[in-house]
């Protein structure tokens, strides 16, 4: 299913929580941005980026994390910390 995901799958889920559970760690990450990126020729789908916001601590290192959302089920998503905002720590996932 991963290669079939598009921005249209995530856009209705803005401001909704995704659950992250890993090695005794349970966090809630809210989807706060879902945006289209500049089209690139030869890609299987239009590229897009997601930004999730979690608690200030712990700051998760860059890696693939298992996320779960009621509408999408379980997904493994590569998250990169991009810094805090006034509410929490932000993480970006880019799909191309």
Secondary structure, 3 states (H helix, E strand, C coil): CHHHCCHHHHHCCCCCEEEEEECCEEEEEEEEEEEECCCCCCCCCCCEEEEEEECCCCCCCCEEEEEEECCCEEEEEEEEEEEECCCCEEEEEEEC
